[in-house]
Amino acid sequence: MSRVSPSPSRRLLLAGALAAVSAAVTGCSSASEASTSGGPKRLRIGYFAFPSGDLIVKNRKLLEQALPDHKITWIKFDSGAGVNQAFLGQSLDIAALGSSPFARGVSGSSPIPYKVAWILDVAGDNEALVVRKDTGISDVAGLEGGTIGTPFASTSHYSLLAALETAGLKTSDVKLVDLQPQAILAAWQRGDIDAAYVWLPTLDELRTNGTQLTSSREIGGAGRPTLDLAVVSDDLIAEDPRAIAVWRRAQAEALRLLKSDPDGSVEAVAAELGISAADAGAQLKQGVFLTPKQVASAAWLGTDSNPGKLLTYVTDTGRFLADQRQVDAAPSEDAVRRAFYLKGLSDAVK
């Protein structure tokens, strides 16, 4: 099938796209190619080492059990920027992705060929802005002149920009440094940065000798919510919609398990993150997890024919990023609407 050609700026990203993906994925054929050759269909799934239902699906092998005719590969990413590059390189079929990098992905004349198909969670206290205690800073305005680390093009980056604006600071009033979570921790320990906006589990390590100034729960409550979404490639929608339906049902089951089997959910997340059950439980409590029916409601992702409020959230995020000169131009509401895949969503959450 025809593919969307990337714009010149996205062609630059393509050069590094395959390098952003693990070696396990490089060279893998698409689902249709594998099927044609007589082998199993492939599903390449991008995920984050972040407490959510996605880790329960992975740990309990819910997808592998439901799709025995598919070869499923899970690839870990550090941030949404890497996920976007991997989709540009046609190296992913499904992936977790923050609402801010998703807004970036659907901006411009050649949007990334994927669509949002699920909501994993709403950012709460699991993403926050923390400052080193030895700085003596007690509010966001006090960061003027300081150095702040955050993964650029992430939901944390978006929330940080919103926090600075609310405090009356411009980005030129601080020094922003593009760092992935583990690099943030190292820079923090060396004293290279004064503050960081990042997510769990790195966030909890910073809190041990840091002061939290604000969180994504507070920023979202003030009108700029961020979410962890899940997107599916246009190719997968065209070639293997059944896999998407099964994957959605697995995600819905994981959200139910978070409420019906909290102990088992904690064990699964702890195993995936390599941390204690106590730490996993504490981290899960900091997130906001919807019920499957809420995901498919008008308040969030929407119904089969009508996008929900997520449409407004993503559109507003795109406008904010454009105002902050983080993207060349904000995506129109129609462009965002076209990047929703809602077919069959109601059946998946029953």
Residue pairs with C-beta under 8 A, 6 or more apart in sequence:
1 235
1 238
1 239
3 90
3 113
3 234
3 235
4 110
4 111
4 112
4 113
4 234
5 110
6 13
6 14
6 88
6 110
7 108
7 109
7 110
9 108
9 328
10 88
10 108
10 110
10 112
13 84
13 85
13 88
14 85
14 88
14 89
16 85
17 85
17 86
17 88
17 89
17 91
18 26
18 89
18 91
20 77
20 82
20 85
20 86
20 89
21 75
21 82
21 86
21 89
21 91
21 92
22 75
22 76
24 73
24 75
25 44
25 73
25 75
25 86
25 91
25 92
26 91
28 42
28 44
28 73
28 91
29 37
29 42
30 42
30 90
30 235
30 239
31 41
31 42
31 43
31 70
31 93
31 235
31 236
31 239
31 240
31 243
32 41
32 235
32 239
32 240
34 40
34 41
34 42
34 71
35 41
39 71
40 69
40 70
40 71
41 69
41 70
41 71
41 240
41 243
42 70
42 71
42 72
42 73
42 93
43 63
43 67
43 70
43 71
43 72
43 73
43 93
43 94
43 236
43 243
43 247
44 73
44 75
44 91
44 92
44 93
44 94
45 63
45 72
45 73
45 74
45 75
45 92
45 93
45 94
45 95
46 75
46 76
46 77
46 83
46 86
46 92
46 94
46 95
46 96
46 97
47 54
47 55
47 58
47 74
47 75
47 76
47 77
47 95
47 96
48 54
48 76
48 77
48 78
48 96
48 228
49 55
49 76
49 201
49 272
49 273
50 96
50 126
50 199
50 200
50 201
50 228
51 126
51 200
51 201
51 269
51 273
51 280
51 283
51 284
51 286
51 287
52 96
52 120
52 121
52 228
52 269
52 287
52 289
53 120
53 121
53 251
53 254
53 255
53 257
53 258
53 289
54 96
54 120
54 230
54 251
54 254
55 268
55 269
55 272
55 273
56 62
56 254
56 257
56 258
56 265
56 268
56 269
57 63
57 250
57 251
57 253
57 254
58 74
58 272
59 268
59 269
59 271
59 272
60 254
60 268
62 250
62 253
62 254
63 70
63 72
63 246
63 247
63 250
64 70
64 72
66 246
66 249
66 250
67 243
67 246
70 243
75 86
75 92
77 83
77 86
77 95
77 96
78 151
78 180
78 181
78 182
79 101
79 151
79 153
79 154
79 180
79 181
80 97
80 98
80 100
80 101
80 102
80 104
80 151
80 153
80 154
80 155
81 101
81 151
81 152
81 153
81 154
83 92
83 95
83 96
83 97
83 101
84 97
84 101
84 104
84 105
84 112
84 153
86 92
86 95
87 95
87 105
87 112
87 113
87 114
87 231
87 233
88 112
90 233
90 235
92 233
93 232
93 233
93 235
93 236
93 243
94 117
94 230
94 231
94 232
94 233
94 236
94 244
94 247
95 230
95 231
96 120
96 228
96 229
96 230
97 105
97 116
97 228
97 229
97 230
97 231
98 154
98 155
98 158
98 226
98 227
98 228
98 229
99 155
99 158
99 225
99 226
99 227
99 228
99 229
99 310
99 313
99 314
99 317
100 153
100 154
100 155
100 157
100 158
100 226
100 317
100 321
101 153
101 154
101 155
102 116
102 229
102 231
102 314
102 339
103 314
103 315
103 317
103 318
103 321
103 327
103 331
103 336
104 153
104 318
104 321
104 326
104 327
105 111
105 112
105 114
105 231
105 339
106 112
106 314
106 318
106 331
106 335
106 336
106 339
107 318
107 321
107 322
107 327
107 328
107 329
107 330
107 331
107 335
108 327
108 328
108 329
108 331
111 331
111 335
111 339
113 233
113 234
113 235
114 231
114 232
114 233
114 234
114 339
115 231
115 232
115 234
115 237
115 339
115 340
115 341
116 229
116 230
116 231
116 301
116 310
116 314
116 339
116 340
116 341
117 230
117 231
117 232
117 244
117 248
117 341
117 342
117 345
118 229
118 230
118 248
118 251
118 295
118 301
119 227
119 228
119 229
119 230
119 290
119 295
119 300
119 301
119 310
120 227
120 228
120 229
120 230
120 251
121 227
121 228
121 287
121 288
121 289
121 290
122 220
122 225
122 226
122 227
122 228
122 287
122 288
122 289
122 290
123 155
123 159
123 199
123 216
123 217
123 220
123 225
123 226
123 227
123 228
123 287
123 288
124 215
124 216
124 217
124 220
124 286
124 287
124 288
125 215
125 216
125 217
125 286
125 287
126 199
126 200
126 203
126 216
126 283
126 286
126 287
127 155
127 156
127 159
127 197
127 198
127 199
127 200
127 203
127 215
127 216
127 226
128 197
128 198
128 203
128 212
128 213
128 214
128 215
128 216
129 140
129 148
129 159
129 160
129 163
129 195
129 196
129 197
129 212
129 213
129 214
129 215
130 195
130 196
130 197
130 198
130 203
130 206
130 207
130 210
130 211
130 212
130 213
131 137
131 142
131 143
131 146
131 194
131 195
131 210
131 211
131 213
132 188
132 191
132 193
132 194
132 195
132 209
132 210
132 211
133 209
133 210
133 211
134 209
135 142
135 146
135 194
135 195
137 143
137 146
137 194
137 195
137 211
137 213
138 211
138 213
139 167
139 213
140 163
140 164
140 166
140 167
140 169
140 213
140 214
141 167
141 168
141 169
143 164
143 167
143 169
143 174
143 194
143 195
143 213
144 169
144 173
144 174
145 173
145 174
146 174
146 175
146 194
146 195
147 174
147 175
147 177
147 192
147 193
147 194
147 195
148 160
148 174
148 175
148 176
148 177
148 193
148 194
148 195
148 196
148 197
149 176
149 177
149 178
149 179
149 183
149 184
149 187
149 188
149 193
149 195
149 196
149 197
149 198
150 156
150 157
150 160
150 176
150 177
150 178
150 179
150 184
150 196
150 197
150 198
151 157
151 178
151 179
151 180
151 181
151 184
151 198
152 176
152 178
153 326
155 199
155 216
155 226
155 227
155 228
156 197
156 198
156 199
156 216
157 197
157 326
158 224
158 226
158 317
158 320
158 321
159 197
159 216
159 219
159 224
159 226
160 176
160 197
161 171
161 320
161 321
161 324
161 326
162 219
162 224
162 320
163 197
163 213
163 214
163 219
164 170
164 171
164 173
164 174
165 324
166 219
166 222
171 324
177 187
177 193
179 187
179 193
179 196
181 198
181 199
181 202
182 202
184 193
184 196
184 198
184 202
184 206
185 202
185 205
185 206
187 193
187 196
188 196
188 206
188 210
195 210
195 213
196 206
198 206
200 283
200 286
201 273
201 275
201 279
201 283
204 279
204 282
204 283
216 225
216 226
217 288
219 225
219 226
220 226
224 316
224 317
224 320
225 313
226 317
227 310
227 313
229 310
230 251
232 244
232 247
232 341
236 243
236 244
237 244
237 341
241 343
241 344
244 341
244 344
245 344
245 347
245 348
248 344
248 345
248 348
248 349
249 348
252 292
252 295
252 348
252 349
254 265
255 289
255 290
255 291
255 292
255 295
256 291
256 292
257 264
257 265
258 265
258 284
258 289
259 289
259 291
262 281
265 284
266 277
266 280
266 281
266 284
267 277
267 280
269 280
269 283
269 284
270 276
270 277
270 279
270 280
273 280
273 283
275 283
290 300
292 348
292 349
293 349
294 300
295 301
295 345
295 349
296 302
296 303
296 345
296 346
296 348
296 349
297 303
297 308
298 306
298 308
298 309
299 308
299 309
300 308
300 309
300 310
301 307
301 308
301 310
301 340
301 342
301 345
302 308
302 310
302 311
302 340
302 342
302 345
303 342
303 345
303 346
304 342
304 343
304 344
304 345
304 346
305 342
306 342
307 337
307 340
307 342
310 340
311 333
311 336
311 337
311 340
314 331
314 336
314 339
315 330
315 331
315 332
315 333
315 336
318 327
318 330
318 331
318 336
319 330
321 327
321 330
322 328
322 329
322 330
323 330
